[in-house]
Amino acid sequence: LFFFFQAEDGIRDVERSRGLGDVYKRQGINAEYMGILMSLENGIKFTNAIVRTPCLRINEGITTVDIGKPDYQKALQEHMQYVSALTNCGLNVTILEADLNYPDSTFVEDVAVLTEKCCIVTSPGAETRKGEEVKVEKLLKRFYYDNIERIKSPGTLEGGDIMRCVDHFY
């Protein structure tokens, strides 16, 4: 079963960091705890993760907060911490190369919703994200998904806005 993970968009300010590395330090989250988080109540255990390396244009990405531009080097460092944590949990991690065409493409979870029964390829609402889903869909086909569904225009969906609790999706 696949689990999408994304690297945070990099520390803009040390005092107001939203990066994963900093979250680990503040909350004491370790690989064992992350492993527990990746097992759902209904017995499904994630075994694979897909991540995408942040691209040089990450500072051109969509944002709704005014806390400064992302620090690209810090974003790369935090991305490596993500990959390390996932690997330490025993996951097989597929790392997609940075994609300069899409500044927000490090947030790879937005382009597909993955379950044990099917994959739903999304249709991003932002013009700057349209097309990302095509590349990820090819990757998912290469793995194991026989049942791939698609959100088609005019419908839009970003997978990062979906939360799963056992068999309910919100």
FENDASUL-V221886 format. One record per residue. N is the residue number from 0. RES is the residue in one letter. NEAR is the number of other ideal C-beta (glycine too) atoms within 12 Angstrom. Layout:
n=N res=RES near=NEAR
n=N res=RES near=NEAR
This chain:
n=0 res=L near=27
n=1 res=F near=35
n=2 res=F near=36
n=3 res=F near=39
n=4 res=F near=38
n=5 res=Q near=36
n=6 res=A near=45
n=7 res=E near=31
n=8 res=D near=37
n=9 res=G near=38
n=10 res=I near=31
n=11 res=R near=25
n=12 res=D near=18
n=13 res=V near=16
n=14 res=E near=10
n=15 res=R near=15
n=16 res=S near=26
n=17 res=R near=26
n=18 res=G near=34
n=19 res=L near=34
n=20 res=G near=29
n=21 res=D near=23
n=22 res=V near=22
n=23 res=Y near=22
n=24 res=K near=16
n=25 res=R near=12
n=26 res=Q near=13
n=27 res=G near=11
n=28 res=I near=22
n=29 res=N near=17
n=30 res=A near=22
n=31 res=E near=15
n=32 res=Y near=17
n=33 res=M near=29
n=34 res=G near=22
n=35 res=I near=15
n=36 res=L near=21
n=37 res=M near=26
n=38 res=S near=21
n=39 res=L near=19
n=40 res=E near=13
n=41 res=N near=15
n=42 res=G near=11
n=43 res=I near=19
n=44 res=K near=20
n=45 res=F near=29
n=46 res=T near=23
n=47 res=N near=28
n=48 res=A near=35
n=49 res=I near=41
n=50 res=V near=39
n=51 res=R near=39
n=52 res=T near=29
n=53 res=P near=43
n=54 res=C near=31
n=55 res=L near=22
n=56 res=R near=23
n=57 res=I near=37
n=58 res=N near=23
n=59 res=E near=20
n=60 res=G near=32
n=61 res=I near=25
n=62 res=T near=21
n=63 res=T near=8
n=64 res=V near=14
n=65 res=D near=9
n=66 res=I near=19
n=67 res=G near=19
n=68 res=K near=21
n=69 res=P near=37
n=70 res=D near=26
n=71 res=Y near=27
n=72 res=Q near=17
n=73 res=K near=30
n=74 res=A near=39
n=75 res=L near=29
n=76 res=Q near=25
n=77 res=E near=36
n=78 res=H near=39
n=79 res=M near=23
n=80 res=Q near=30
n=81 res=Y near=41
n=82 res=V near=32
n=83 res=S near=25
n=84 res=A near=31
n=85 res=L near=34
n=86 res=T near=22
n=87 res=N near=21
n=88 res=C near=29
n=89 res=G near=20
n=90 res=L near=31
n=91 res=N near=19
n=92 res=V near=30
n=93 res=T near=26
n=94 res=I near=28
n=95 res=L near=32
n=96 res=E near=19
n=97 res=A near=25
n=98 res=D near=28
n=99 res=L near=17
n=100 res=N near=20
n=101 res=Y near=35
n=102 res=P near=30
n=103 res=D near=39
n=104 res=S near=42
n=105 res=T near=47
n=106 res=F near=42
n=107 res=V near=45
n=108 res=E near=34
n=109 res=D near=37
n=110 res=V near=46
n=111 res=A near=40
n=112 res=V near=35
n=113 res=L near=38
n=114 res=T near=28
n=115 res=E near=23
n=116 res=K near=19
n=117 res=C near=20
n=118 res=C near=33
n=119 res=I near=30
n=120 res=V near=33
n=121 res=T near=38
n=122 res=S near=29
n=123 res=P near=33
n=124 res=G near=22
n=125 res=A near=25
n=126 res=E near=14
n=127 res=T near=21
n=128 res=R near=32
n=129 res=K near=23
n=130 res=G near=20
n=131 res=E near=36
n=132 res=E near=36
n=133 res=V near=23
n=134 res=K near=25
n=135 res=V near=40
n=136 res=E near=27
n=137 res=K near=18
n=138 res=L near=30
n=139 res=L near=35
n=140 res=K near=17
n=141 res=R near=16
n=142 res=F near=22
n=143 res=Y near=18
n=144 res=Y near=28
n=145 res=D near=11
n=146 res=N near=16
n=147 res=I near=26
n=148 res=E near=22
n=149 res=R near=24
n=150 res=I near=27
n=151 res=K near=13
n=152 res=S near=14
n=153 res=P near=8
n=154 res=G near=15
n=155 res=T near=21
n=156 res=L near=28
n=157 res=E near=30
n=158 res=G near=36
n=159 res=G near=23
n=160 res=D near=19
n=161 res=I near=22
n=162 res=M near=12
n=163 res=R near=25
n=164 res=C near=11
n=165 res=V near=15
n=166 res=D near=14
n=167 res=H near=12
n=168 res=F near=17
n=169 res=Y near=10
